[in-house]
Amino acid sequence: VLMFGSINYHVVRAEDGFHLIPKMAAKFEDAYVDIREFDVENWQKHPSLVAAIIKADKKDLLNDSVSETLKSSVSGFLDQFKEPS
């Protein structure tokens, strides 16, 4: 049972407690992750966890620094397509 759980779910410890997040692929990777002090660099090291959190509609687990970084990246990307004034 523990092996099945660790292959198929991320156990995520957040500020509000523990969350079971279904994994995108059956792997032992990131079976338990404490995200209470994650910053952008930490999230970049765990892309499969980020994808699983988004797919599980638990985006509130992603901290504000990731949201702000993504907004800046998207904004910078879109700025490339603006017509010069």
C-alpha positions in Angstrom: 0.0 0.0 0.0 2.8 2.4 0.9 4.6 1.6 -2.4 1.5 2.1 -4.4 0.9 5.4 -2.7 4.5 6.7 -3.1 4.4 5.8 -6.8 1.0 7.4 -7.6 0.8 10.3 -5.2 2.8 13.3 -4.1 2.4 13.9 -0.3 2.8 17.7 -0.1 3.2 19.5 3.2 2.0 23.0 2.9 1.2 25.8 5.4 -2.3 24.5 5.8 -1.4 20.9 6.3 -0.9 17.8 4.1 -2.3 17.3 0.6 -2.4 14.1 -1.6 -1.7 15.1 -5.2 -2.1 12.5 -7.9 1.2 12.2 -9.9 1.2 12.7 -13.7 3.3 9.5 -14.1 3.9 6.6 -11.8 7.4 7.3 -10.4 9.0 7.4 -7.0 10.1 11.0 -7.6 8.8 13.6 -5.1 6.9 11.1 -3.0 7.0 13.6 -0.1 7.7 17.3 -0.6 7.6 20.1 2.1 6.7 23.2 0.1 6.4 25.6 3.1 9.5 27.5 2.2 9.7 26.9 -1.6 10.8 29.8 -3.8 11.0 30.0 -7.6 14.2 28.0 -7.8 12.7 25.2 -5.7 9.7 25.0 -8.0 11.9 24.9 -11.1 13.6 21.8 -9.7 10.2 20.0 -9.3 8.4 20.5 -12.7 6.4 17.3 -12.4 5.1 18.4 -9.0 4.0 21.8 -10.4 2.2 20.1 -13.3 0.5 17.7 -10.9 -0.6 20.6 -8.6 -2.0 22.5 -11.5 -3.8 19.4 -12.9 -5.3 18.7 -9.5 -6.7 22.2 -9.4 -4.6 23.0 -6.2 -3.0 26.1 -7.6 -3.3 27.8 -4.2 -0.4 25.6 -3.1 1.9 27.5 -5.5 3.2 30.5 -3.7 3.0 34.1 -4.8 6.6 34.2 -6.0 5.8 31.7 -8.7 2.7 33.6 -9.8 4.6 36.8 -10.1 7.5 35.2 -11.9 5.1 33.6 -14.4 3.3 36.9 -14.9 6.6 38.7 -15.6 7.7 36.0 -18.0 4.4 36.0 -20.0 4.4 39.8 -20.0 8.0 39.9 -21.3 7.1 37.3 -23.9 4.1 39.2 -25.1 6.0 42.4 -25.3 8.0 40.9 -28.1 4.9 40.9 -30.3 3.8 44.5 -29.6 4.0 46.9 -32.5 6.5 49.7 -32.0 4.8 53.1 -31.4 
